[in-house]
Amino acid sequence: MGRDGWMAATLEVVGAAGGVVDLPRVREGTNTFVIRSPDGGALQFSVPLLIPFPLPPEIDAGGADGAAWAVIEAVKNGAPDDPRLHPLGGLDTPRPQRYAGWTEPVTLVHSESAMGSGLWKSDLENVLAEDGFHCTVRGALAYPGPPDRQTIRSLGERVADLADGIRTVTERVPRSALMDAVLLSLDQKGLRDRLPAMGLVAFLGDGTRPARVYTPFRQHHRIAGPKDGVHIPFQCPEALEPVEVELPASGRVVTGLGVRRREALVIAGSNAQGKTTLIQAIRAGEDDHAPGDGRELVVTVRGIRTAEAGGLDLNGADVSLFFHRLPPGMTGTPKAAFGQGSGSMTMAMQFAAAIREEAPLIVVDEDRAAANLLVTSCLQEEDVTPLAGLLAGNRAALGDAALVIASSSLDPLIAQADRILVLRGHRADMIHPERFRETYREHLQALIRQMEGGLAARDDAHDTFS
């Protein structure tokens, strides 16, 4: 309970707001509450509303999340100019910056993840349906004092005014804006369903702008918005055999890179060329994006997994795909390992789990990986088979999963790729795997000559000064 009783007065505020409250959705203490802010200067509230704006009959309900996104973003944009909407951003409080996240732009239409749960966006709490726009809104007002009959009635009236302001904005949203977002949502959902029949696990459309910009409220790449300024779009090189797809809802025909089932695709390039950004875009393809996000044409089947280095406590983990013997300090067997796992052990466990769960795609980023699980070394003992070795001699052990690997320096792993996409100046190009292997052999021979020359020079110097 709030220290001045506002939490206890929540349902009284709901009653004072009248018919705008979505009563069947009221869950006191979760989506419905009133509480004084920690600094004491504001009164924060959350309440589910039902706005009399039904889903237009010409809109497919499967894309209603796109229409809800268009409405929510229009309301956010209108908040500064409409006093009725000021509570959304806490604009009349002493510290409105504390509540800026409630009007933060969101370019995500739908996600199965919990990313951005603190933002106002299209989700299960904010739905455009046949009976109207169901939305859970949060607001903040300058603190009016402890709850009494007058302050409770006043807050209820502000909630009713807020609902009226939202209704005004929704009625002004152009149908074209609704339809654009709806069709885009339907296109992404429909293409995701079609990918398996096409032999693909992901599609990265030409014109995609994958780079992100982060804010205090959008710190994860899946919820972050498009980068400002110079932003080089992705274009699939002809040598990588672009695929052409017809988007199911809009009928548009687009081209791009198709990630094939069971293939090993390496995204290579020097430092800071956009490898991780491209990998992140493919991961974010599990979500549906709104117009202007930049990743609207990136669609990935759901269920992808990542394999990263870590330091987890293993409790019966299967690491036998890579390890044939456990290192000192661990107990059990490679099929059921116990103890504090190293970075490579944690990665091995993640790989095994992904294959056991029949993940369609496993993503590996060199920057977040244990290198000794990816490539071998002359010092590495025979009880470890790295990923490069599996791809060379036992690919069937990886099941039907496709691999997308970002790498700049792990040449033995890149050499095992089925296709190699290389980024130069943030633009996509292709290296034929056989050509890369030839270049790699020449590189190794040059290193051997350099090493032998260095050893000879040191021997000469030793003879001179001995």
N, C-alpha and C positions, 0 to 999 in steps of 0.2 A: 504493500500500500504506500502511496506517496506520503511524504511527511506532513502534507497539509490536507490530505483527504481527497485529492482529486481522483486518484485511482478508484476510490470507493464511490465516487460520483459519476463514473463512466456511463452506466446505464441510464442515469438521469439525463445526461447530455444527449445520449442516443434518443431518448424520448422527446427532448426539447427540439431536436433537429427535425422531427416529423417524418413524413413519408419518403424522404430522400434516402434514408438508411436502408441498406439491403439486409433486412432483418434475418432471413434464413442463413446468411453467411456470417453473422456476428459471432465471434469467438472471443469472449472477454479475456483480456490479458495477453492475447496473441495478435490478432489483427484489429482488435478494438480496445483502445485504452486512452486515458488522459493522464498526463504526468507532468510535474514541474521539471524543467531542465536542470541539470546538475549545477549550473551557475546561478540558478534562481531567476534569471531574467526573462524566461520564456515559458509558455505552456505548450507542450507538445501533445499531439493527438494523432490517432490512427482510427479510421472508421471505414467500413465497406459501404459504398454507395451504389445505388441503381439509378443510372441516368436514362431517361426516356429517349433513347436513341437506338432502336432495334437494328439488327443486321439487315442491310438492304436485301430484298429478295433475290436480286440478280447476282449476289455474291455467294460463291461456293463456301459452305461452312468449313471445308477443309483448309481454306486460306484465311479464315476469320482472324487468326493471330496477326496476320499482316495488316488487316484493317484496324485492329486494336492498337497496333504499333503506330499507325498513322495518326490516330486520334490522340493517343497519349503524347506524342511528340508535338502535335499542334497545340495541345493544352500547355505544355511546358513553354513553348515559344511565346504563348500569349500571356504568361504569368506576369511579366514586368509591367505590362500596359493595362491590365485589368485588376483593380483593387480587390475584386472578389476572389481572384486567384493568388493574391499575395501570400496567403498562408502556406502554399505549396513550397515556396522557397524561403519561408520565414522572413519575408522582406520587410515586415514591420517590427521585427525583433531587434534588440540591441546588437546582436551578432549574427546577421544573416548568413555569413560565410559558413557557419556551422551547419546550415541546412541546405547548402547549395547542391548537395548530392541528390536531393529529391527532385531537382529539375535538370540534373545532368543528362545530356543527350545520350541515347542508347541506339545503336544500329543493329541490334540483335532482335530477331523476331521470335525465334524459338530455340531453346537449348534443353537437352536432357540433363545437363550438368547444373550445379548450384551456383555457377558463376554469376556475379552481379546480383545476388539475392537482396542486397541493401538498396538497389536502385528501383525506380518506378519503371516498369517495363511490361510488355505483353507476357503473361504467364498464367498460371491457374488462378491467381487472385485478380487478374485483369483480363476480362473476356468480353468480346462483343458477341451477343447472342440474339436470338429471335425476340426475346422479351426486353432487350435493352443492353446498355453498357454496364457491366458489373466491374467495379474498380475499387480497390482498396487504396485510399489516399492518406498520406501523412502530411501534417501541417504543423506550423508553430506560430503562435501569437505572442505579442508582448504580455508578460505575466499580469493578469487582471486582479490578483489577490486570491485568497482562499475561496473555496466553493461555497456559495450561498444561492438563494433562489435567483437573484439577479444575474450573477456571473455565470451560473449554469445555463440560464435562458439565453444570455448573450452569446455564449459559446455555441449553443445549439443553433442559434440564428446564423452565426458565422459559417457553420458547417453547411447549413441550408443554402447560404449565399455562394459558398464554394461549389456546391453541386449545381447551382444555377449557372455559374460561370463556366463550368465544364460543359454543361448542356449547350450553352451559347456557342462555344468553340466547336464542339462536335458537329453541330448543325451547319457550320460554315466550311467544314473540310470538303474540298472538291471531290466529287465522286471519282474523278480521274486519279487523284492521289490515293484514294482507297483501293481502286482497282489495280494500280501499278504495284502496290505492296502485296495485294492478294495474289496476283498472278505470279509474282516473284516467289512468294512463299510456296505456292502450288508447284511451280517449276522445280524448285529445289527438292521438295518432298517426292515429287513424281520421278525425277531423275535418280534420286537416291534409291528408290525402289527398283529402277530399271538397270542400274549398274551391274548387278550380278549376272543378269542374262547377257550382258555385253562382254562378260569376261573381265570386268573392271572392279576395282575396289575404291577408286577415287578418280575424280575428274577435275582438272585445273584449267579453267577456261582462259582463252586468250583475252587480254585486256584486264585481267585481274590485277589489282593493286594491293599487294599483301602487307606492305609495311604499316605499322601501327603507331599511334601516339598514346602515351599513358598520362593519366591524370590521377589526382589523389583518390578518386572514386572508381577508377577503372585501371587497376594495377595488373590485370591478367590479360594475356594476348587474346583470349577468346572473347572478352567483353570490350576490349579497347577499340577505339574508333580509328578511322583512317588517318594516315600521316598527312600533315599539311605540307605545302610547298612542293619541291621537286619529288616526283614519285614515279619511278619507271615501271610501266605495266609489264606483266608477264606475257611472253609470246613463245609458244612452243616451236622449237626449231623443226624445220621440215625433216631433218635427218632422224628425229625421234618419232616420226610417223604420227602426226597429229590425228586425232579422231574427230569426227563430225557427229554431233548429236542434235536431235530436235527436242526442244524443251516441251514437256507434255502439255502444259496449260496454255502458254502463250503461242506455241507453234514456231517460235524463233529457232533458227538453225545456227548453232555456234560451234566453234572449233576449239581444241585445246589438247592438253596432255592427258592421256588416260593411263593411270597406274594399273598394270595388269595383275590379275590373280597369279600368285605364286612366283612373281618375278622379284629380282633384287635390283632395285633402282637406286643408284648413288647420285646424290646431288653434291657435286664437287666444286672446288674453287678456293682461291686464296682467302685470307682473313677479311672479314667485314664486307663480303660480297652479297650477303643476303641468304645464305644457306639455311640458317636457323629460322629466319623469317618465312622462307618458303615451306619449311617443315611445319612450322606453327600454323600456317594457312591451311595445310592439308589436314592437320589435326582439328582445326576449327571448322573444317568442312562437315563435321557431324552436326553443326548448328545450321539454322536457317537465318540468313542475313537480310537486312532491309536495304532499300534503294540508297545508294551512296556509300555503303560500307566499304566497297572495294573488293569484297570476297563473295559477291553474290553468285559468281559462277564457279566457286570451289565447292564441290559436293563430294563427301566421303561417306561410305557406308558406316553404320554405327557398330561399335564393338572393337574399335582399334585399341591397341595397347602401346605403351612406351616401355623401353628397357633402359634404365639409367643406373649409374653407380650410386651406392648408398652405404649405409652401415647398419643394417637391420639385424635384429636378433632372429635367427632362423630356428624354427620350431618344427622340425620334420620336413624341411623344404627339399624338393627334388632339384638337384644341381647336376645330375648325371649326364645331361646333354653336353656339358662342357668339361666337367671334372670327373676323372676316373678314380681319384683317390682324394680323400679329405686332407687338408693341411693340418699341421699340429695345432692343438688347442680346440679342435672341433670333435664332436662325437657323432656316432651313428654311421651311416653309409651315404654315398653320393645320392642314393634314392630317397634318403630320409636323414638330412643333415641337421644337427643341433649345435647351437653356439652363436657367438657374435660373428656375423658375416662381414667379410670385407666388401669393398665396392664391387669387385668382380663376382663374388658369391651372390650378392644381392641382385646383380644383373642377371646372373644365371637363373636364379629363382624366378625372376620376372619373365624371362623367356619361356621357361617351362610352364608357368601358369598361363601365359598367352597361348601357347600351343595346345595345352590341355583344354582350354576354353574355346578352342577353334577360332581364335581371333583372326579376322580377315586380313589385318595389316598390323605389322609391328614396326614402330618408328624408333630409330636410333640416331642420336645426335652426338658426334664425336666429342663435342665440348662438354657433354654431361655423362660421358661413358667411361668405363674402365678399359683403357687401351689394351691391357693384357688379356681381356676377354674377346677382343676383336681381331688382333693380329699376334703372330708368334714372334719370339725373339730367340737368338742363338743361346741365350741363357735359360730359356723357359724349359721346364722339365716335360717329359712325355705324358705326364698325367693330366695335362690340360690341352684340350682341342679348342682353339679360338674360333670365332665365327667365320673368319676367312677359310679356315680348314674345313668347317662344315659345308660351306658353300662349294668348296673344291671337291670334296669327296663323299659327303653324306647329306646332300640337300634334302632328301626325303625325310630326314629327321625333323625338318622344320614344318612338315605338314603342308597344308594348302595356303599358309600365310604368305602374303607379299611382304617384302622388306623395303622400306625407304630409309636410306642412310645418308646423313650429312657428314662429309669428311673433307678435310683439306690436306691431310698428311699421311693417312694410313694407306699407303700405296698397295700393300698386299691385299687389303680388303677391297679397294677400288678395282683391283685387277680381276676380282671374281664377279663383278656386276654383270647383269644382262644388258643394262643400258646405263650410260653415264651422261647425266646432264651437268654441264659445267657453267658456272656463272662468272662472267667477265664484265666488269663495269656495271654490275647488277643486271646484265642482260643474259638471257639463257642461250647457250650454245650446246653442241653435242660433241663428244669424243667417242669414236667407235671403240668398243672394248679391246679389239685385237690391236688397234693402233696404240691404245694406252699401254697394253702389255709390251709392245715393242719398245715404246718410249721408256717404260719402267726397266726393261732389260738393259737398255743403253745407259740409263741412269745408274743402275747397279754396277755395271762395268766401269763407268767413270769413277764411281766411289771406290771401287777396288783399286783402280790405278792410282787414285789420289792417296788412298791409304798406304799402298805399297811405296809410293813416292815419299810419303811422309816418314815411313819407317826407315827407308834408305837414307834420307837426309839426317835423321836422328843418329843412325849408325855412323855416318860420315863424321858428324859432329862429335860423337863419342870417341872415334879414332883420333880426331884432331887434338882433343883436349886431354886424352888419357895419357 
